[in-house]
């Protein structure tokens, strides 16, 4: 397998981008006073996992097989985040009469329910998750998160494809 020499740069850029997105989220929470809903918190956890795994890939500096493995490993929480952000975007675009009722916060659910029940209730979404409190260029935070997770997955696919068997190593009929 041929190693993609720019993989460390791509993984580093992914880690920096996710850390920056987390910083924006914390700014909006602690400076602007926007309380994140359970789905937003789950997306933050996905960004944290992507950041940690991408940093691990940067430090490790793997060969071609490792680059493919890291692409998949980093892609898993990004895929989960894309799913959660897509679900939240869908909730935000529901007609007002179809929006679910507001539910308890994540800290309350963690105290009252088992972990899988908390996850199920979080993914189901609440009226809090359907509320759009902030927009940038006409898109909500969830919509921006869909774009960011999709972009991360595209970069990871690029690394996965670039770390492929070298032409000289391919078995060809003689």
PLY file of the C-alpha trace (Angstrom):
ply
format ascii 1.0
element vertex 174
property float x
property float y
property float z
element edge 173
property int vertex1
property int vertex2
end_header
0.00 0.00 0.00
1.14 3.46 -0.81
1.11 5.94 2.04
-0.63 9.29 1.41
1.98 11.85 2.52
-0.58 14.57 3.25
-2.67 12.45 5.63
-1.12 14.00 8.74
-2.01 17.45 7.48
-5.60 16.39 6.73
-6.01 14.75 10.15
-4.47 17.83 11.78
-6.84 20.12 9.89
-9.78 17.95 10.95
-8.69 18.16 14.61
-8.26 21.94 14.42
-11.59 22.40 12.64
-13.47 20.30 15.20
-11.76 22.04 18.13
-12.75 25.38 16.57
-16.36 24.24 16.15
-16.42 23.15 19.79
-15.01 26.54 20.81
-17.79 28.31 18.89
-20.36 26.08 20.59
-18.98 26.87 24.03
-18.84 30.58 23.16
-22.51 30.51 22.15
-23.34 28.69 25.38
-21.30 30.61 27.93
-21.07 34.08 26.36
-24.32 34.36 24.37
-26.34 32.27 26.83
-27.67 29.66 24.38
-28.35 26.43 26.26
-27.60 23.36 24.14
-30.33 20.75 23.75
-29.56 17.04 24.26
-29.00 16.55 20.50
-26.55 19.45 20.45
-24.64 17.91 23.33
-24.52 14.56 21.53
-23.11 16.34 18.46
-20.47 17.95 20.68
-19.47 14.51 21.96
-19.10 13.39 18.33
-16.90 16.42 17.55
-14.79 15.62 20.64
-14.35 12.00 19.53
-13.40 13.11 16.01
-10.89 15.59 17.45
-9.30 13.01 19.76
-9.03 10.32 17.07
-7.71 12.77 14.47
-5.05 13.98 16.93
-4.12 10.38 17.61
-3.67 9.87 13.86
-1.46 12.98 13.67
0.74 11.80 16.54
0.92 8.23 15.24
1.70 9.15 11.62
0.58 5.76 10.29
1.41 4.04 7.03
-1.14 3.44 4.30
-3.08 0.72 6.13
-3.13 2.79 9.31
-4.33 5.82 7.37
-7.26 3.79 6.09
-7.99 2.46 9.59
-7.88 5.97 11.09
-10.12 7.25 8.29
-12.73 4.69 9.27
-12.27 5.23 13.03
-12.55 9.02 12.72
-15.43 8.59 10.29
-17.58 6.60 12.72
-18.29 9.42 15.21
-18.56 11.83 12.27
-21.22 9.58 10.74
-23.09 9.42 14.06
-22.86 13.22 14.33
-24.18 13.61 10.79
-27.13 11.40 11.67
-27.94 13.34 14.84
-27.56 16.73 13.11
-29.74 15.54 10.23
-32.43 14.37 12.66
-32.32 17.70 14.47
-32.55 19.58 11.17
-35.56 17.47 10.24
-37.18 18.31 13.60
-36.52 22.01 13.02
-38.37 21.90 9.71
-41.49 20.15 11.03
-44.74 22.11 11.02
-45.44 23.67 14.42
-48.28 21.25 15.20
-46.00 18.21 14.67
-43.07 19.34 16.83
-42.64 17.04 19.87
-43.22 18.43 23.33
-40.28 19.86 25.23
-38.58 17.32 27.45
-36.19 17.25 30.37
-32.57 18.31 30.04
-29.75 15.86 29.53
-28.46 16.11 33.12
-31.91 15.18 34.46
-32.21 12.25 32.04
-28.75 10.97 33.01
-29.81 10.97 36.66
-33.18 9.31 36.07
-32.69 6.80 33.24
-30.34 4.05 32.12
-27.75 5.10 29.49
-29.51 3.43 26.55
-32.84 4.99 27.54
-31.13 8.40 27.66
-29.70 7.81 24.19
-33.09 6.70 22.85
-34.87 9.73 24.30
-32.13 12.06 23.02
-32.30 10.69 19.48
-36.08 10.93 19.48
-35.70 14.67 20.05
-37.79 17.21 21.90
-39.30 20.59 21.26
-36.08 22.09 22.60
-34.17 20.43 19.76
-36.64 21.77 17.19
-36.21 25.37 18.34
-33.94 27.58 16.23
-32.36 30.22 18.49
-29.40 31.21 16.34
-28.66 31.37 12.62
-25.68 32.30 10.49
-26.17 33.00 6.79
-29.72 31.72 7.15
-28.73 28.29 8.52
-29.28 26.96 12.03
-26.56 25.40 14.15
-27.88 21.93 13.27
-27.78 22.71 9.55
-24.20 23.97 9.85
-23.37 20.81 11.75
-24.75 18.69 8.88
-22.49 20.59 6.47
-19.44 20.24 8.76
-19.91 16.52 9.40
-20.45 15.91 5.67
-17.28 17.86 4.89
-15.33 15.84 7.47
-16.57 12.61 5.93
-15.56 13.83 2.46
-12.03 14.58 3.71
-11.81 11.18 5.37
-12.96 9.48 2.19
-10.23 11.39 0.33
-7.57 10.08 2.74
-9.00 6.57 2.53
-8.88 6.60 -1.28
-5.41 8.18 -1.50
-3.88 5.51 0.77
-4.27 2.74 -1.79
-2.16 -0.03 -3.27
0.75 1.24 -5.33
0.67 0.43 -9.04
3.96 -1.48 -8.77
2.54 -3.72 -6.07
-0.60 -4.73 -7.95
-0.73 -8.25 -9.26
-1.19 -8.21 -13.00
-1.47 -11.20 -15.33
1.67 -11.85 -17.35
0 1
1 2
2 3
3 4
4 5
5 6
6 7
7 8
8 9
9 10
10 11
11 12
12 13
13 14
14 15
15 16
16 17
17 18
18 19
19 20
20 21
21 22
22 23
23 24
24 25
25 26
26 27
27 28
28 29
29 30
30 31
31 32
32 33
33 34
34 35
35 36
36 37
37 38
38 39
39 40
40 41
41 42
42 43
43 44
44 45
45 46
46 47
47 48
48 49
49 50
50 51
51 52
52 53
53 54
54 55
55 56
56 57
57 58
58 59
59 60
60 61
61 62
62 63
63 64
64 65
65 66
66 67
67 68
68 69
69 70
70 71
71 72
72 73
73 74
74 75
75 76
76 77
77 78
78 79
79 80
80 81
81 82
82 83
83 84
84 85
85 86
86 87
87 88
88 89
89 90
90 91
91 92
92 93
93 94
94 95
95 96
96 97
97 98
98 99
99 100
100 101
101 102
102 103
103 104
104 105
105 106
106 107
107 108
108 109
109 110
110 111
111 112
112 113
113 114
114 115
115 116
116 117
117 118
118 119
119 120
120 121
121 122
122 123
123 124
124 125
125 126
126 127
127 128
128 129
129 130
130 131
131 132
132 133
133 134
134 135
135 136
136 137
137 138
138 139
139 140
140 141
141 142
142 143
143 144
144 145
145 146
146 147
147 148
148 149
149 150
150 151
151 152
152 153
153 154
154 155
155 156
156 157
157 158
158 159
159 160
160 161
161 162
162 163
163 164
164 165
165 166
166 167
167 168
168 169
169 170
170 171
171 172
172 173
